[in-house]
Amino acid sequence: MASTVLTPKPLRADARRNREKVMAAARAAFAEHGSEAQMDEIARRAAVGVGTVYRHFPTKEALCGALIEDTFARLADEARAALDEADAWAALTGLLRAAGESLAGDRGLVEAMQAAGERAQSPGERRLAAIAGELMARAQAAGALRADAVADDIPMLMCGVGSATVRKHACGAHWRRHLAIVIDGLRARPDLEPLPAGGAAP
């Protein structure tokens, strides 16, 4: 007996508009307040009833998950274009700068990055990780990226940069300077020995 595949019904135009308004309002609220953002505040920003918010997103976690997927899917789409970049190092560092721009001032996204090990990766997140891995492999093959860099280094390093984007620094340091330091540390240098597998300095 053939199985029937059920596809979700498309939203009506007014429901689709309301969902987009809720997403835009939630993006602003989570960027400002992180996980402390409240559903009634999001409804107020979106100019809809709180029931409308819950109709589209039954929990705050579901709404946060939709925002994370939206952000990583967008970054993955942008990163795919980097695969056509002839300069492997420029392609990789361009992706890191685009990720930094997305993290800048977005407390909700920074918190999501920090909690990455405690939640399942979204499809967009997995797609972005695969593209980043390919860009890293190309940069290493070109001799531009240090040989001991691994794919898991990127989210860890960007998590640190993300934390810098939402912290106040007494010296007025800006996250772009921190990202430049990270990028400089990833660059291949013949005068440096690769770190051992455990990551500890010799």
C-alpha positions as CSV (number, residue, x, y, z in Angstrom):
1,M,0.0,0.0,0.0
2,A,1.5,3.3,-1.1
3,S,2.1,5.8,1.7
4,T,0.6,9.3,1.4
5,V,3.0,12.2,2.0
6,L,1.3,15.1,3.7
7,T,2.7,18.6,2.9
8,P,1.9,21.6,5.1
9,K,-0.8,23.8,3.7
10,P,0.5,27.2,2.5
11,L,-0.4,30.1,4.8
12,R,-3.0,32.6,3.7
13,A,-1.7,35.9,2.6
14,D,-2.7,37.7,5.9
15,A,-1.3,34.8,8.0
16,R,1.9,35.0,6.1
17,R,2.2,38.7,6.6
18,N,1.5,38.3,10.3
19,R,4.2,35.6,10.6
20,E,6.7,37.9,8.8
21,K,5.8,40.7,11.2
22,V,6.3,38.5,14.2
23,M,9.7,37.2,12.9
24,A,10.9,40.8,12.3
25,A,9.8,41.9,15.7
26,A,11.3,38.8,17.4
27,R,14.6,39.4,15.6
28,A,14.8,42.9,17.0
29,A,13.7,41.8,20.5
30,F,16.1,38.9,20.7
31,A,18.9,41.0,19.3
32,E,18.3,43.5,22.1
33,H,17.3,41.2,25.1
34,G,18.5,37.7,24.1
35,S,16.6,34.9,25.9
36,E,15.0,37.5,28.2
37,A,12.8,38.7,25.4
38,Q,9.1,38.1,26.2
39,M,6.3,37.0,23.8
40,D,4.0,39.8,24.8
41,E,6.7,42.4,24.0
42,I,7.2,40.7,20.6
43,A,3.5,40.9,20.0
44,R,3.5,44.6,20.9
45,R,6.4,45.3,18.5
46,A,4.7,43.4,15.7
47,A,1.4,45.2,16.4
48,V,-0.5,41.9,16.6
49,G,-2.2,40.1,19.5
50,V,-0.2,37.7,21.6
51,G,-2.5,34.9,20.5
52,T,-1.3,35.5,16.9
53,V,2.3,35.0,18.1
54,Y,1.5,31.7,19.8
55,R,-0.5,30.6,16.8
56,H,2.6,30.7,14.7
57,F,5.1,29.8,17.4
58,P,3.6,27.8,20.3
59,T,6.7,28.4,22.5
60,K,9.4,31.0,22.8
61,E,11.9,28.2,22.1
62,A,10.1,27.5,18.8
63,L,10.3,31.1,17.8
64,C,14.0,31.3,18.8
65,G,14.7,28.2,16.7
66,A,13.0,29.7,13.7
67,L,15.1,32.8,14.0
68,I,18.3,30.7,14.3
69,E,17.4,28.7,11.2
70,D,16.5,31.9,9.3
71,T,19.9,33.5,10.1
72,F,22.0,30.4,9.4
73,A,20.2,29.7,6.2
74,R,20.8,33.2,5.0
75,L,24.5,32.9,5.9
76,A,24.7,29.6,4.1
77,D,23.2,31.1,1.0
78,E,25.8,33.9,1.1
79,A,28.6,31.5,1.8
80,R,27.8,29.3,-1.2
81,A,28.7,32.2,-3.4
82,A,32.1,32.2,-1.8
83,L,32.8,28.8,-3.3
84,D,33.2,30.6,-6.6
85,E,35.9,32.9,-5.2
86,A,39.2,32.2,-6.9
87,D,41.2,33.3,-3.8
88,A,40.6,30.6,-1.2
89,W,41.9,32.7,1.7
90,A,39.7,35.7,0.7
91,A,36.7,33.4,0.4
92,L,37.2,32.0,4.0
93,T,37.9,35.3,5.6
94,G,34.9,36.9,3.8
95,L,32.7,34.3,5.4
96,L,34.1,35.0,8.8
97,R,33.5,38.7,8.4
98,A,29.9,38.1,7.2
99,A,29.4,35.9,10.3
100,G,30.8,38.7,12.5
101,E,28.4,41.2,11.0
102,S,25.5,38.9,11.7
103,L,26.6,38.4,15.3
104,A,27.3,42.1,16.0
105,G,24.9,43.4,18.5
106,D,22.6,40.3,18.2
107,R,22.5,39.0,21.8
108,G,20.0,36.3,20.8
109,L,22.3,34.9,18.1
110,V,25.3,35.1,20.4
111,E,23.5,33.1,23.1
112,A,22.4,30.5,20.4
113,M,26.1,30.1,19.4
114,Q,27.1,29.7,23.0
115,A,24.5,27.0,23.5
116,A,25.3,25.2,20.3
117,G,26.5,22.1,22.1
118,E,23.2,21.8,24.0
119,R,20.8,21.8,21.0
120,A,20.4,20.1,17.7
121,Q,21.9,21.9,14.7
122,S,19.3,23.5,12.4
123,P,19.4,22.5,8.6
124,G,20.9,25.9,7.8
125,E,23.5,25.5,10.4
126,R,24.6,22.1,9.0
127,R,24.7,23.5,5.5
128,L,26.8,26.5,6.6
129,A,29.2,24.2,8.5
130,A,29.6,22.0,5.4
131,I,30.4,25.1,3.2
132,A,32.8,26.4,5.8
133,G,34.6,23.1,5.9
134,E,35.0,23.1,2.2
135,L,36.4,26.7,2.2
136,M,38.8,25.6,5.0
137,A,40.0,22.7,2.9
138,R,40.6,24.9,-0.1
139,A,42.5,27.5,2.0
140,Q,44.7,24.7,3.5
141,A,45.4,23.3,0.1
142,A,46.5,26.7,-1.1
143,G,48.8,27.0,1.9
144,A,47.0,30.0,3.3
145,L,45.3,28.4,6.3
146,R,47.3,26.9,9.1
147,A,47.5,23.1,8.7
148,D,46.2,22.2,12.2
149,A,43.0,24.2,11.9
150,V,39.9,22.0,12.0
151,A,36.2,22.7,11.1
152,D,35.1,22.8,14.8
153,D,37.5,25.7,15.4
154,I,35.4,28.1,13.4
155,P,32.2,28.1,15.5
156,M,34.3,28.2,18.7
157,L,36.3,31.2,17.5
158,M,33.2,33.0,16.2
159,C,31.5,32.3,19.5
160,G,34.3,34.3,21.2
161,V,34.0,37.1,18.6
162,G,30.2,37.1,19.2
163,S,30.7,37.6,22.9
164,A,32.9,40.5,22.1
165,T,30.2,42.2,20.0
166,V,27.8,42.4,23.0
167,R,30.3,43.3,25.7
168,K,31.3,46.8,26.8
169,H,35.1,47.2,26.8
170,A,36.8,49.8,29.0
171,C,39.4,50.3,26.2
172,G,36.7,50.8,23.6
173,A,37.9,47.7,21.7
174,H,35.7,46.8,18.7
175,W,34.8,43.3,17.6
176,R,36.3,43.9,14.2
177,R,39.7,44.2,15.8
178,H,39.1,40.9,17.7
179,L,38.1,39.2,14.5
180,A,41.2,40.5,12.8
181,I,43.3,38.9,15.6
182,V,41.4,35.6,15.0
183,I,42.0,35.8,11.3
184,D,45.7,36.5,11.8
185,G,45.9,33.5,14.1
186,L,44.4,31.3,11.4
187,R,46.8,32.3,8.7
188,A,49.5,29.8,7.8
189,R,53.0,30.8,9.0
190,P,56.1,28.8,8.1
191,D,57.8,29.9,11.3
192,L,55.2,28.2,13.5
193,E,55.0,24.5,14.3
194,P,51.5,23.1,14.2
195,L,49.9,22.5,17.6
196,P,49.7,18.8,18.8
197,A,46.4,17.0,18.4
198,G,45.4,17.8,22.0
199,G,45.6,21.5,21.3
200,A,48.1,22.3,24.0
201,A,51.2,24.3,23.3
202,P,54.4,22.2,23.3
